[in-house]
Amino acid sequence: MSVLQNKIDFVAIISVKNANPNGDPLNGNLPRTTYTGLGEISDVCIKRKIRNRLLDMGEKIFVQSDDKNVDGYQSLRERALANELLVKAEKAKNRDEFKRIACESWLDVRSFGQVFAFKSKKEEKDESGDGVSVGIRGPVSIHPAFSVDPIDITSIQITKSVNNESNDNSKKSSDTMGMKHRVDFGVYVLRGSINVQLAELTGFTEDDAEKIKEAIRTLFVNDSSSARPEGSMEVVKLFWFRHNNKLGQYSSAKVHNSVVITRKQGVETPSSINDYEIKLNPLANLSVEEYEGV
């Protein structure tokens, strides 16, 4: 498949109902919000979900989470050193060959880029040498997703039915108490782009772009948890813009802003996606594909 030839921009509309889309560990795992009260889903969280979907699709992924580990390696270092061609390029100090092999081996590396910075087995023992330190810039950029309107957060106290530790008395210990938080309802907007110049450097192909598109369209398939019950989050719409050249006919900002989401007249407190109007203001000669989510 040929390397990507046309710049791509995309906008996805995400609906959240009674779920915690992205908890903040520095704030008691409350759903992330901005200072103005808008809900936020970090770009790191979104990339994690894209990687998970690509794993579900059978793709080779370098950065795997513990609950989605499919090859048994316990660290990024283990996974990298298991690639004999990659180790050979590292020993030869051939950085260009190292980058080429890494990009060929893992779809997320040639999509998002990756920093390889760890010691070889020999260097772990004698603490000598520089090890490998190679940075790869990827063509796929993902913005944090923000809600259209300020969100309302509901917090409830929860208890476990048993103690974690044995207790001499009949009272429940303090570790049985906890808090759970959810966004009552919110519509979030995810934006991103694919850069052709960086795609040429990593070997990112037209076929890879299609896989990223499908991963975003099905972002919350097989992603349920206690914080995100099945059906509580969905991609409502995905707009996929393809420019007619490498640099793009319009700036990414102008393309992203061509999708406008507004509350319908008379709606004070939105409770479903039907309370919003999603409008696309077409840009001359810019190709756009519109998809329904899953």
C-alpha positions as CSV (number, residue, x, y, z in Angstrom):
1,M,0.0,0.0,0.0
2,S,1.3,3.5,-0.9
3,V,2.4,6.0,1.7
4,L,-0.2,8.6,2.5
5,Q,-0.4,11.4,-0.2
6,N,-3.1,13.7,1.1
7,K,-3.4,15.5,4.3
8,I,-6.3,14.4,6.5
9,D,-8.2,16.2,9.3
10,F,-11.0,14.6,11.3
11,V,-13.7,15.6,13.9
12,A,-15.5,13.1,16.1
13,I,-18.6,13.8,18.2
14,I,-18.7,11.8,21.4
15,S,-21.8,11.4,23.7
16,V,-21.3,10.6,27.4
17,K,-24.1,9.7,29.7
18,N,-23.7,8.5,33.3
19,A,-20.0,7.6,32.9
20,N,-16.6,8.8,33.8
21,P,-14.9,9.3,30.5
22,N,-11.4,10.1,31.9
23,G,-10.8,10.3,35.6
24,D,-8.1,12.7,37.0
25,P,-5.8,10.7,39.5
26,L,-4.7,14.0,41.1
27,N,-8.3,15.0,41.9
28,G,-9.8,11.9,43.4
29,N,-10.5,10.4,40.0
30,L,-13.1,13.0,39.3
31,P,-13.9,13.4,35.6
32,R,-11.4,15.9,34.1
33,T,-12.7,19.4,33.7
34,T,-11.2,22.8,32.6
35,Y,-11.3,25.9,34.8
36,T,-14.5,27.0,33.0
37,G,-16.3,23.7,33.8
38,L,-16.0,22.0,30.4
39,G,-15.4,18.3,30.4
40,E,-12.1,17.0,29.1
41,I,-10.7,13.7,27.8
42,S,-6.9,13.8,27.5
43,D,-5.2,13.0,24.2
44,V,-3.2,10.2,26.1
45,C,-6.5,8.6,27.1
46,I,-7.8,8.8,23.5
47,K,-4.6,7.3,22.0
48,R,-4.8,4.5,24.5
49,K,-8.3,3.6,23.3
50,I,-7.2,3.8,19.7
51,R,-4.3,1.4,20.4
52,N,-6.8,-0.9,22.1
53,R,-9.1,-0.9,19.2
54,L,-6.2,-1.6,16.8
55,L,-5.2,-4.5,19.0
56,D,-8.7,-5.8,18.7
57,M,-8.4,-5.5,14.9
58,G,-5.3,-7.7,15.0
59,E,-2.6,-5.0,14.5
60,K,0.8,-5.1,16.1
61,I,1.0,-2.5,18.8
62,F,4.1,-1.5,20.7
63,V,2.6,0.4,23.7
64,Q,0.2,-2.2,25.2
65,S,-1.6,-1.7,28.6
66,D,-1.5,-4.5,31.2
67,D,-5.2,-5.4,30.6
68,K,-4.7,-5.5,26.8
69,N,-1.3,-7.3,26.8
70,V,-1.4,-9.8,23.9
71,D,2.2,-10.9,23.6
72,G,3.2,-11.5,27.2
73,Y,6.0,-9.0,27.4
74,Q,6.0,-7.1,30.7
75,S,7.7,-3.9,29.5
76,L,8.4,-1.8,26.4
77,R,12.1,-2.7,26.8
78,E,11.2,-6.5,26.7
79,R,9.1,-6.0,23.6
80,A,11.7,-4.0,21.8
81,L,14.6,-6.4,22.6
82,A,12.5,-9.3,21.4
83,N,12.8,-7.8,17.9
84,E,16.1,-9.2,16.6
85,L,16.3,-6.8,13.7
86,L,15.8,-3.9,16.0
87,V,18.5,-5.1,18.4
88,K,20.9,-5.6,15.5
89,A,20.3,-2.0,14.3
90,E,20.8,-0.7,17.8
91,K,24.1,-2.6,18.2
92,A,25.3,-1.2,14.9
93,K,24.4,2.3,16.1
94,N,22.3,2.8,12.9
95,R,19.6,5.1,14.0
96,D,17.9,5.4,10.6
97,E,17.7,1.6,10.3
98,F,16.4,1.4,13.9
99,K,13.6,3.9,13.1
100,R,12.7,2.1,9.9
101,I,12.4,-1.3,11.6
102,A,10.4,0.1,14.5
103,C,7.9,1.8,12.2
104,E,7.6,-1.3,10.1
105,S,7.0,-3.5,13.2
106,W,4.3,-1.6,15.0
107,L,1.4,0.4,13.7
108,D,1.2,2.8,16.7
109,V,4.9,3.7,16.3
110,R,4.5,4.8,12.7
111,S,1.2,6.5,13.6
112,F,1.9,8.4,16.9
113,G,5.7,8.1,17.1
114,Q,7.6,6.8,20.0
115,V,10.7,7.5,22.2
116,F,12.9,4.5,22.6
117,A,15.1,5.2,25.6
118,F,16.4,2.2,27.6
119,K,19.6,0.2,28.3
120,S,20.6,-3.0,26.6
121,K,21.0,-6.2,28.7
122,K,24.8,-5.7,28.8
123,E,24.5,-2.1,29.9
124,E,22.1,-3.0,32.7
125,K,24.9,-5.2,34.2
126,D,27.9,-3.0,33.8
127,E,26.2,0.5,33.8
128,S,28.4,1.4,30.8
129,G,27.4,2.8,27.4
130,D,24.7,5.1,26.2
131,G,22.0,2.5,25.4
132,V,19.4,3.3,22.9
133,S,17.8,6.7,22.6
134,V,15.8,7.2,19.5
135,G,12.9,9.5,19.0
136,I,10.3,9.1,16.2
137,R,7.7,11.7,15.3
138,G,4.4,10.3,14.2
139,P,2.0,11.8,11.6
140,V,-1.2,11.3,13.6
141,S,-1.9,14.1,16.1
142,I,-4.8,13.9,18.5
143,H,-6.2,16.9,20.4
144,P,-7.8,16.5,23.9
145,A,-11.5,16.3,23.6
146,F,-13.6,19.0,25.3
147,S,-17.3,19.1,26.0
148,V,-19.6,21.6,24.1
149,D,-21.1,22.8,27.4
150,P,-20.1,22.7,31.0
151,I,-20.8,19.3,32.5
152,D,-22.5,18.3,35.7
153,I,-20.7,15.7,37.9
154,T,-22.5,13.4,40.3
155,S,-20.5,11.9,43.1
156,I,-21.8,9.0,45.3
157,Q,-20.3,7.2,48.2
158,I,-19.9,3.4,47.8
159,T,-19.1,0.6,50.2
160,K,-17.9,-2.9,49.8
161,S,-19.8,-5.8,51.3
162,V,-16.7,-7.3,52.9
163,N,-13.4,-6.1,54.5
164,N,-10.1,-6.4,52.6
165,E,-8.4,-7.4,55.9
166,S,-9.6,-9.4,58.9
167,N,-11.1,-7.4,61.6
168,D,-11.5,-8.3,65.3
169,N,-14.8,-6.5,65.6
170,S,-18.0,-6.6,63.5
171,K,-17.5,-3.1,62.1
172,K,-16.4,-2.5,58.6
173,S,-12.8,-1.1,58.2
174,S,-12.1,2.2,56.5
175,D,-11.0,0.6,53.2
176,T,-14.6,-0.5,52.5
177,M,-15.6,3.1,51.9
178,G,-15.1,4.9,48.6
179,M,-16.4,7.5,46.1
180,K,-17.6,7.0,42.5
181,H,-18.0,9.9,40.1
182,R,-19.9,10.3,36.8
183,V,-20.8,12.8,34.1
184,D,-24.5,13.1,34.0
185,F,-24.5,14.0,30.3
186,G,-22.1,15.7,27.9
187,V,-21.2,16.0,24.3
188,Y,-17.4,16.0,23.6
189,V,-15.6,17.0,20.4
190,L,-12.5,15.1,19.4
191,R,-10.2,16.7,16.7
192,G,-7.1,15.5,15.0
193,S,-5.0,15.5,11.8
194,I,-2.6,13.3,9.8
195,N,0.5,15.0,8.4
196,V,1.8,13.7,5.1
197,Q,5.4,14.9,5.6
198,L,5.7,12.9,8.8
199,A,3.9,10.0,7.2
200,E,6.6,9.8,4.5
201,L,9.2,9.5,7.3
202,T,7.5,6.7,9.2
203,G,6.0,4.8,6.2
204,F,2.4,5.5,7.3
205,T,0.2,4.3,4.5
206,E,-3.3,4.9,3.1
207,D,-4.3,1.6,4.6
208,D,-3.0,2.7,8.0
209,A,-5.2,5.8,7.7
210,E,-8.2,3.6,7.1
211,K,-7.4,1.6,10.2
212,I,-7.1,4.7,12.3
213,K,-10.4,6.0,11.0
214,E,-12.1,2.7,11.9
215,A,-10.6,2.7,15.3
216,I,-11.9,6.2,16.0
217,R,-15.4,5.4,14.6
218,T,-15.6,2.4,17.0
219,L,-13.6,4.0,19.8
220,F,-15.7,2.6,22.7
221,V,-16.3,-0.9,21.4
222,N,-14.9,-3.4,24.0
223,D,-14.1,-0.5,26.3
224,S,-16.7,-1.0,29.1
225,S,-15.7,-0.8,32.8
226,S,-17.3,0.1,36.1
227,A,-16.7,3.7,35.3
228,R,-17.9,3.4,31.7
229,P,-20.8,0.9,31.5
230,E,-21.6,-0.6,28.2
231,G,-23.5,1.9,26.0
232,S,-22.7,4.9,28.2
233,M,-20.2,6.4,25.7
234,E,-20.4,6.4,21.9
235,V,-19.0,8.1,18.9
236,V,-22.1,9.7,17.4
237,K,-20.5,11.1,14.2
238,L,-17.1,11.1,12.5
239,F,-16.2,13.7,9.9
240,W,-13.2,12.6,7.8
241,F,-11.7,15.4,5.6
242,R,-9.2,14.6,2.8
243,H,-7.3,17.4,1.2
244,N,-6.3,17.3,-2.4
245,N,-2.6,17.9,-1.7
246,K,0.1,17.1,0.9
247,L,0.0,20.5,2.8
248,G,-3.7,20.9,2.8
249,Q,-6.1,23.3,1.1
250,Y,-7.1,24.9,4.4
251,S,-5.6,25.1,7.9
252,S,-6.5,22.3,10.3
253,A,-8.1,24.9,12.5
254,K,-10.4,26.1,9.8
255,V,-11.4,22.5,8.9
256,H,-12.1,21.6,12.5
257,N,-14.1,24.8,13.0
258,S,-16.3,23.9,10.0
259,V,-18.1,21.4,12.3
260,V,-20.5,23.4,14.6
261,I,-22.4,21.8,17.5
262,T,-25.1,24.0,19.2
263,R,-27.9,23.4,21.6
264,K,-31.4,23.4,20.0
265,Q,-33.5,26.4,20.7
266,G,-35.3,26.2,24.1
267,V,-33.1,23.5,25.5
268,E,-31.6,24.7,28.8
269,T,-30.2,21.4,30.2
270,P,-29.2,18.9,27.5
271,S,-29.8,15.3,28.4
272,S,-29.3,13.6,25.0
273,I,-27.5,14.1,21.7
274,N,-30.9,14.9,20.3
275,D,-30.8,18.2,22.2
276,Y,-28.0,19.4,19.9
277,E,-27.7,20.3,16.2
278,I,-24.6,19.1,14.4
279,K,-23.9,21.2,11.3
280,L,-21.1,21.0,8.8
281,N,-20.2,24.3,7.0
282,P,-18.7,22.9,3.7
283,L,-15.4,24.3,2.5
284,A,-15.0,24.7,-1.2
285,N,-13.4,21.6,-3.0
286,L,-12.6,19.9,0.3
287,S,-13.7,16.2,0.3
288,V,-15.4,15.0,3.4
289,E,-16.8,11.6,4.5
290,E,-19.4,11.4,7.2
291,Y,-19.8,8.3,9.3
292,E,-22.2,7.2,12.0
293,G,-20.5,5.7,15.1
294,V,-21.1,2.3,16.6
